Amino acid sequence: MSGGFHRQTLTPTHHCVSGLPSHLICPTLRPGDLVVMDNLAPHKNETTLRLIEQTGARACFLPAYSPELNPIEKMWSKVKQFLRSAEARTGEELQAAIAAALATVTAQDALNWFASCGYSFI
């Protein structure tokens, strides 16, 4: 089925630079396939991109990291705010404050954070 979805993970990244895509990736690609990569410099290698495009597939790069779109960042923000207000000054106080801060994170918080980042649970 042309343009279908299949996933192939290659590590380490340096393989992409050494010319291995022609042996590993390209034989599995079909016209209309989309190869999604992060913005690591070796992924933008001209040879790699050309080999992908020669199969009729196309390369697509993920957007740059954005803390506003990452639910875990919102959780850490809540925890850090609690820790600042706790003003723990000893190791023991800090340990207790961390436990208390983490206990304030609820399942509803997590759902709200995911929703605010554009995730859908439908």
C-alpha positions, 0 to 999 in steps of 0.5 A: 500500500503506497503511502502507508505508515510504518515505523523504523527506528535507526540508532545511533544517528551517525549511521545516517551520515555514513551512507547507510540509509541507502542500505537500511531506509531506502529499500523500505520506503515507497512513494508517498511515505514520510520520514519524520526526523528531529532537527539533529544536524546529521539528519539534514545531511544533503546525501541522506535527504536526496536518497530519501527523496529519490524513493518518492518519499519525503523527509519532514522535520519535527518542530523545535522543542517547545516547553509550552507544548510539553505537559511535563514542563507544566508539571515541573512548573507546579512542583517548583512553585510549591518548592519556592513557597516552602522555603526549605533550608535543610536537606530534611526540609527539602526532602519533605517539601519535594514529597509534598510538592509531588503529592499536589499533582493530581490526575486532573492536573495531568489531563488538563496539561495534556489538553492544554498542549493539544493532545486529544484523548478521544 
